[in-house]
Amino acid sequence: MPRQSISFSKPNDEWLKAQIDKEEYSSKSELVNDLIRQARKQQAQVDWIRLKLEKSEQSGFTNDTKEQILNQSKSMLHG
């Protein structure tokens, strides 16, 4: 695994140390890697939602009522 040298602001460093003191993580490296994994997962979710929104916007508008849309969604889920 590549080694990196990074600097933290005082509040961030104190927060990192507190997480380790609480034994949430065994090291700053483990914590930082977990935070990066979480950020990557969150970005993937944001990208998925953005793609769905863009696709929906491109499909145009509907005159269906809320109830009709809900029924269509339920029927698609239940096959």
Buried (B, 14 or more C-beta within 10 A) or exposed (E): EEEEEEEEEEEEEEEBEEBBEEEEBEEBEEBBEEEEEEEEEEEEEEEEEEEEEEEEEEEEEEEEEEEEEEEEEEEEEEE
